[in-house]
Amino acid sequence: MEGGSTPLTDDEERRMRAMLFGELGNEIADRGWVRFPAYSPEDRRRLIDVAHRLSSHWGQQVFVEAEDQCRLKLYLAGYGTQSEDPTSRQPRTRSAGSTA
């Protein structure tokens, strides 16, 4: 086990995604966004999948933004980077009727 992580079994992966769905979903529901570490490509894929599942579950899009190499932000519309700091990079989204 030196030098890296071992892949999760199918059952461990299912339980991890279910836990993230509940925990991150509750945090997003409470405040509109959540940050979570994503150290590996597997972590990033897992969080993106959870965001897609939450979007389907709630009927509104959960956006995903890489804040740096090791952290992703999952958020609802209106809680992205642009609402915190207008000079920072905006997420790549399209909205109907946008005049900006």
Contacts in CASP RR format, 6 or more apart in sequence:
PFRMAT RR
TARGET T0000
AUTHOR 0000-0000-0000
METHOD contacts of the structure
MODEL  1
MEGGSTPLTDDEERRMRAMLFGELGNEIADRGWVRFPAYSPEDRRRLIDV
AHRLSSHWGQQVFVEAEDQCRLKLYLAGYGTQSEDPTSRQPRTRSAGSTA
5 40 0 8 1.000
5 42 0 8 1.000
7 42 0 8 1.000
8 16 0 8 1.000
13 46 0 8 1.000
16 46 0 8 1.000
17 46 0 8 1.000
17 49 0 8 1.000
17 50 0 8 1.000
17 53 0 8 1.000
20 36 0 8 1.000
20 46 0 8 1.000
20 47 0 8 1.000
20 50 0 8 1.000
21 50 0 8 1.000
21 53 0 8 1.000
21 54 0 8 1.000
21 57 0 8 1.000
24 34 0 8 1.000
24 36 0 8 1.000
24 47 0 8 1.000
24 50 0 8 1.000
24 54 0 8 1.000
24 74 0 8 1.000
25 34 0 8 1.000
25 54 0 8 1.000
27 33 0 8 1.000
27 34 0 8 1.000
28 34 0 8 1.000
28 54 0 8 1.000
28 62 0 8 1.000
28 74 0 8 1.000
28 75 0 8 1.000
28 76 0 8 1.000
31 79 0 8 1.000
32 75 0 8 1.000
32 76 0 8 1.000
32 79 0 8 1.000
33 73 0 8 1.000
33 74 0 8 1.000
33 75 0 8 1.000
33 76 0 8 1.000
33 79 0 8 1.000
33 80 0 8 1.000
34 73 0 8 1.000
34 74 0 8 1.000
34 75 0 8 1.000
35 67 0 8 1.000
35 71 0 8 1.000
35 72 0 8 1.000
35 73 0 8 1.000
36 47 0 8 1.000
36 71 0 8 1.000
36 72 0 8 1.000
36 74 0 8 1.000
37 43 0 8 1.000
37 70 0 8 1.000
37 71 0 8 1.000
38 44 0 8 1.000
38 46 0 8 1.000
38 47 0 8 1.000
38 66 0 8 1.000
38 70 0 8 1.000
38 71 0 8 1.000
38 72 0 8 1.000
39 70 0 8 1.000
44 66 0 8 1.000
44 72 0 8 1.000
47 64 0 8 1.000
47 72 0 8 1.000
47 74 0 8 1.000
48 64 0 8 1.000
48 72 0 8 1.000
50 74 0 8 1.000
51 62 0 8 1.000
51 63 0 8 1.000
51 64 0 8 1.000
51 74 0 8 1.000
52 62 0 8 1.000
54 62 0 8 1.000
54 74 0 8 1.000
55 61 0 8 1.000
55 62 0 8 1.000
60 76 0 8 1.000
60 77 0 8 1.000
61 76 0 8 1.000
61 77 0 8 1.000
62 74 0 8 1.000
62 75 0 8 1.000
62 76 0 8 1.000
63 74 0 8 1.000
63 75 0 8 1.000
63 76 0 8 1.000
63 77 0 8 1.000
63 80 0 8 1.000
63 91 0 8 1.000
63 93 0 8 1.000
64 72 0 8 1.000
64 73 0 8 1.000
64 74 0 8 1.000
65 72 0 8 1.000
65 73 0 8 1.000
65 75 0 8 1.000
65 80 0 8 1.000
65 81 0 8 1.000
65 91 0 8 1.000
66 72 0 8 1.000
66 73 0 8 1.000
67 73 0 8 1.000
73 80 0 8 1.000
73 81 0 8 1.000
77 93 0 8 1.000
80 91 0 8 1.000
81 88 0 8 1.000
81 89 0 8 1.000
81 90 0 8 1.000
81 91 0 8 1.000
82 88 0 8 1.000
82 90 0 8 1.000
82 91 0 8 1.000
END
